[in-house]
Every structure is written in C-alpha cells, then in structure tokens.
Amino acid sequence: MNVAKLTRGLGMIGRTKVGTTAWIQWKTTGCRAVATSATSNMSPGQRLRKLVEEAAATKNPLQIVGAINAYSALMAEKKGHKALYLSGGGVALSSLGVPDLGITTLDDVLVDARRITRACPDTPLLVDIDTGFGSTIFNVGRTIEDMEAIGVAGVHMEDQVVAKRCGHRPNKQIVSTQEMIHRITAAVDARRDPNFFIMARTDALASEGLEAAVERCKQYVEAGADALFVEAVTELSQYEAVAKALPGVPLLANLTEFGKTPLWGLDELAKVNVDIALYPLSAFRAMSKAADIVFETLHKEGSCVPCMETLHTREDTYAVIDYHKHEQMLDKFQSE
C-alpha cells in the first residue's frame, strides 16, 4: 500500500462543488471520511438549541439517546436520532469498569466524547460532567472550555457534592444553592460560544422535596442555566410544577431504566411541558445483555452457533461504519 499516495489523495478531496449552491466538506477521522453539508456552519450548541426550541414549539419532546462510544453513536444517527448523549455513569461502566461514584476524571470523559463528536460531527452531543470535575470554579471553567473545544454541544452539571452518587441511589448529598450557583456562573463565564448549552441538574427532590427543588431551579436559571434536569422524579405532577414555576425554560426528563422514574411515553411528558426525553443507557443495557448471553453460551457450548440471532451480521456492522465506501476509496488509490 502506498500510504503517502492515499494520504495525499484524501487531502486532495478537499471540497467538491455540488450544483451551484452547496459544498460538501470531507473530514477524515482515521480511515473514516465524513461528508457534512452546509448546515455545518451552525455550531454544535446552535444545533442543539434549535432542536430543543422545535420540540417546545411543537409539544413533541426531543429524544436524546445515550451512546457509550462512537460505534453506538453512528448506529443511533443512522436510525434517525437527532441528538446524542454521553452518560457519566456510562463512561464509568463501559470505559473504566467502575461504579458511578465520582471515580471518572475529566480526561476519561473527554476521550469518549471526542471520539463521538468526530464520528458524528453534525449530530449534537450532550455530555454529563457530574459536578464539574473539580473542587473549584476554575475546574468547572476548564471542563467547559475542553468540552466546547472538542465539539460538544452542551453539558449538564449537578448539585451533588464532589463525592457524588448515581442520581437514583440513596444517601445522595447535595451542596448549598450558593455553591451550585458558583458552578453555573463559572460554566457560563467559561464558554466562548454563547450558544453552548449549559443545563443545571438538581438532585434535591429526593432529600429536600419538590418545593425546595423548584426554588433551586429558579436560582439556577437566574444564574445562567439554559435548561433544567430534575433527577429521580416519581410523579408527572412534579415536572408540571417545575414547568409552571419556570415557563419557557427547557425541562428534561431522565428516563433511565430500573430507576426511580417511571418510563413515561412522549405524549405523557408533553402534557406536563417536558421538552427533552433522555434515554442515557438504554442501548448500553441491551448491548450488555446480548454480550452476557454470548459469553455464557461460548463458555457452556464452546460455540456461538446457539446464539447467532443475538449477533449483528458482518454486513450489519459494515453498514454502520460505511465500510464498503471506504474500501472503494482504498481500492482506487491502491490501483493508481
């Protein structure tokens, strides 16, 4: 293989004019070339804001689906999903094999987020940054700067103590309202693009009750939060109370399976003015179940044949990554 020739060829693709009005930019990520349309002129934050605004206007909550890696993100994108999510718990589980107990670092999350934004540059990515990855406002600022620099559309940050827990576990501890306001202010001040989406998550519902959680939400929005994420909601009326207290502020429902929050449908959420429906680990849980079956079958049977229906075929995988298109490009440059 003539690597120099291939590299020059990919670089020469550059810009190809289409008709008289549109340009296609080719970006190369490893061996993957991605075509992006003129809509790429919008920043990631603008794309996410536009989707949220459309959801609010049409009373049709925006579905944001969790992707634990670039391959999962491509699968979601090809199925028509318009926005992606990287879960802090997902990074802990899938990349590090540890509990979601504040063990992951900023760099751990950046690695996975960067891979997703490079694979799916036109699909906005919302990232869970836990408590901001540090004990000072400077840490929060650095987190925002680094997330924005790699093409993330927005983040959500919570009001738990730094030694945080999964939002659906007991014994969560939260910081004072003032400390969370400092975190939000630091995040807002750090962003370069005013459209970068900053969402405030409160875990106060479980320990302080609805009224206190609503009051916190009011102050978080006043501090500059663009949207709200009330964790571990157990009744639709709780969303309704937040939406009534803060009309026009986008509200997210976290529909994580096997947690405290019932898995309400989009129609039910729309009726209580929820604008965003988040499915943080649905695909990961399905992938884990399938892998568990395969590993057990291999151990017991010595073959994958009994569980072949659990597997993507080779062509299924190729379709996700556009393998044949890339192989044709390689064939072209190797033949010259």
Salt bridges, closest charged atoms under 4 A:
GLU54 OE2 - LYS50 NZ 2.66
ASP100 OD1 - LYS164 NZ 3.34
ASP122 OD1 - ARG47 NH2 3.64
ASP128 OD1 - HIS156 ND1 3.85
ASP130 OD1 - LYS164 NZ 3.45
ASP146 OD2 - ARG142 NE 3.46
GLU158 OE2 - LYS164 NZ 3.56
GLU158 OE1 - ARG201 NH1 3.38
ASP159 OD2 - ARG216 NH1 3.47
GLU179 OE2 - ARG183 NH2 3.52
ASP203 OD2 - LYS172 NZ 2.96
ASP203 OD1 - ARG201 NE 2.80
GLU208 OE1 - ARG216 NE 3.11
ASP226 OD2 - ARG49 NH2 2.89
ASP226 OD2 - ARG191 NH1 2.94
GLU231 OE1 - HIS168 NE2 3.01
GLU231 OE2 - ARG201 NH1 3.66
GLU257 OE1 - ARG285 NH1 2.74
GLU296 OE2 - LYS300 NZ 2.86
GLU315 OE1 - HIS324 NE2 3.08
ASP322 OD1 - LYS78 NZ 3.21
